[in-house]
Amino acid sequence: MDQIEYFGQLAAAEPGEPRARFGYAHALLKAGRYEEAVEEFRAYLSLAEDEGNAHGRLAEALAALGRTDEAADAYLAGIDQALKFGHTGMADDFQAAIEEL
C-alpha cells in the first residue's frame, strides 16, 4: 500500500482527524497531484492550528498550479504562524519563496 492509499483511507475513515488529512495532503503533493493536495491542505487547515508548515506546502501546490497570488497569500499566512510559534527560519524561507514567485 502506498502513502496516498494509506493516508487516503485514514482521511476517509476519519475526516475530522487533522493528522490523517495532513498526511494525505503531503502524499498528494509529493505525487504531483496538486489540485487534490490544495483541497486536502485546506481541509487540514480548517481542522487544526498549524505552525506554518502546512501553509508552505499549500503554497507549493498553488504555485505549481500557476496560482501565484493564492500561493503568496498562503506563504504570508505561513509566515504569521511560523513567527507565532517561534519558527523564524521557516518564516525567512517562506519570505524568500514569495520573492521567487
N, C-alpha and C positions, 0 to 999 in steps of 0.2 A: 504494500500500500504506500503510495507516495504522499508527500506532505499536503498537497492540495486535497486529495481524497480524505486523508485523515482529519485535517482541520475542518474541511467542509462538512464532514459527518458530525463532528463535535459542534460546530456552529448551528447546524440544522437541528440537532438534538436539543441544544440549549442556547437558543438565540439571544438570551439575556446574559450570557456568560462572556464578559469582556475578553478574557484571555483567549478563548476559542476564536472570537471574531478577529482579534489581532493576529493570531497565528495563521488564520485563513487568509487574511488580507496580505500578510507578508509573503506567504507562499504564492499567492496570485501575482504579486509584484515581481517576485523573483522569476516567475514563469513568463513574464511579459504580458500578462492578461490585465492590462492597465485599467480598463473601464470597470471591470469587476473589482479590482483592487480598490479603486476610488470608492465604490459603493460600500465595500467592507470596512475600509478605514473610517469612513463617515459613520457607519453603524457602530463601530468600536468607540469612536469619539463621543457618540451620543450616550454611551453607557458608562464611560469612565473618564476621570480626570487624568490626562496623560501628562507626563513630564516633558514632552517635546518631541520624542522620537516618532510617534505616530503621525504627528503633523508634518514632519520632514519626509516620511515615507509617502504620505498622501501627496505632498508637493512633488515628489519624484514622479509619481504616477501621472499627475496632472500635467507636468512638464513634458513627459513622454507622449502625451496625447496632444501637445501643442497648446494647451490651455494655460498660457503663461501668467495671465492676470490672476487666475484662481490659484496657481502654484505659488505666486508671490504672497497671496493672502494666507495660504496655508503655512508658508515659511514664517510669515510675521506672527501668526498665532503660535507657532512652534517656538519662536524667539521669546515671546511673552512667557510661555510655560517653562521653557528652559531656565530663564532668569528667575522665575518664581521659585524654582526648585534648586537654584544654585549651580546650574549646568552652564557656566559661562562659555566653555569650549564649544558646546553644542550650539549655543546662540551665535557664536562667531562663525561657525561652519554654515549655519543657515543664512547669515547675512552675506557671506561670500557666495553662496548658491544663488541668492536673489540677484546679485550683481552679474552672475553668469547667465541669467535667463535671457 
